[in-house]
């Protein structure tokens, strides 16, 4: 419960407070926030941070519930190459890439646009890719109760490319499965083949 309260406070910070804090950060790194090129930087960065963490204000379950339809279709539904943009919670640097998400309906389908919206709701928070993968999977499993969910994320992390080990071509792949994707090798292989 405290974590939820903390998440809420992060996103309800007053724009003036964010601006003031970023102005101080510029001073701390040795910059002059009063020089021409930086005059509006604290304001712009504050607005950017509010947008990049706007997922804290969104309930991903409610996104799905807005467009659930009864349908007898029972084959795999795959939405692939969904763009991801998030911030690593360890260094507050971007990571980005693609999500591939499939589910096998059990009497209910969801409007296709809701799948990328769920991705956005979770990725617009301070994140780690591993947790993001599981949160997306669990949201779809919880709200649709399908026969199975499969999620694969492929991302590049600026915290590995710009700093630290500085490995420019590194990428991280994470996956999470439920139901038939876990129990049935053929179903999982079909999904993997479709996202290649």
N, C-alpha and C positions, 0 to 999 in steps of 0.2 A: 504493500500500500504506500509506503514512503517513497518507493521508486516512482510510482505513478505521480505523486505530488511533485517530486523533483522534475520529472519530465514536463509537467504542466508549467512549472515556474520557468523553465528554460524558454518556453515559447511565448509566455505572456509578459516577458520583460518589456518594459517601455522602450520605444525606439530611442528616446533621449538617453536612457541608461546605456544601451548598447553603443550608441555613438560616442558617449563620454568614455566608455571603457576602451574602445578601439583607438580613440584619440590618445589615450594614455599609453596604449601598447606602441603606437608609432613613436612616441617620445622615448619609451624604454628601449627600443631597438636603435635609437640614435637618429631618428628622422625628425624633421620639423613639420608638424601637422599644419603649420600656417603657410607653408610654401604653396605656390599656385597649383601644382599638380596634385597636392594632397588635401586641399581645402575641403572637398566634398567626400573624400575617401572614407572617413569614419561613418558618415551617413549611408553611403553606398554599401559598405561592408555590413553594417547593421541590418539593412534591408535584405541583403543577400543571405545573411545568417538566419534571419527569421523565415525566409522562403525555404532555405535548405534544410531547416528543421521543422517545417510545417506539418510533418507527419505526426508529431505528438498530438496535434489537435484533431486528428482524423481517426475514426473508429473503422478499421478495415472490415469488420464483420457487417457493419451497416451498409458499406459499399456493395457487398455481395447481395445482401437481403433486398436491395432496391430492384434487383433484376433476376430473380429466381423464377423459373418457369417449369411447369410439369411437362415432361416429355419422355417418350418411351425409348428414345435413342440410347443405345447401350455400348457403343464403340468408343474408342479413345477420342477425346477432344484435346487438341494440341494448339497452344499459342506459343510461337517461338520467336526468337530474336527481339524480345522486349528490351528496350534500352533501360539500363540501370545507371543512376547517378546517386552516390551516397557519400557520406563523410565517415572516415575511420575514426572510431571513438578514442583510439590511442594517441593519434597525432593531429586530429581534425584536418586531415588531408583527404582529397577526393579518392574514391575508388569507383570504377565505372566498367560497364561491360554489358552482357546480355543475359536475360533469363529465358529459359525454356520450361514451359509449364503445361502439364497434361493432367487430365482427370478422366475417369471412366464413370459416366453418370449411373445413378441408380434411381431413375424416375424424375430427376431434377437436373436442369441445366442452368447456366448463368449467362447473362448477356456478355458477349466476348470482350467488350470494352472494360468490363469490371475487373478482368484479370490483370491487365496492366495498371489499373488504378490501385489495386491491392499492392502490387509491387511498389508503386510510388509512395503509398501511405507508409509502408515499412522502411523504404530506403531513404525517405526524407526525415531521418532521425540519425543520431550518432549511432554507428553500427559496427558490427563485425560481420563479415560475409557468412560465416558459419551460422550465426543466429538468424540473420536475414533469410537464409535458405529455409530454415526450420519454421520461422514465423509465417512465411508465405504458405508452406505446405500445410501447417496446422490450421490456418485460417480457412483454406478451401475445404479441408477435411471436416472441420467443425461446422461450417455453414451449409455445405451441400450434402454432407454425409454420402459421398460417392463410394464406388467400389474400390477406388484407389486414386492416389495423387502422386505425381512425379514432378520434382523441381530440380533443375540443374542451373547453376549460375556460373558464368565464366567472366572473371573480372581482372582488370589491371589495377594495381594499388600504387598510388603516387608515393606512399610512405616507403615503398620498396624501391621505387624508381628515382625519386628526387633526393632521397636521404638514405641513411643507413647503408644497406648493401649495394644500392644503386645498380640494380639489375634491370636494364631497360626493356628486355623482352620477356620478362617473367609474367606469367598469368596464373591465376588461382581458379580451380574448378571445385565446386562443392555440389553435393547432391543430397536429396532427401526423398524417401518414398514411403507410401503407406499401401495397405491392402494388396490388390492384385499385382502392383508393381514390385512389391516385396516378395510375394509368395510365388509368382509365376515368372520364370526366367524368360519365356517367349514374349510376354507382355513387356517386360523391362527392355529386352533386346529390340523389340519393335520401336519403342520410344527412343532409344539410343540411336537407332538407324534413321529415324525420322528427323532428329535434330542435327545429324551430321550434314 
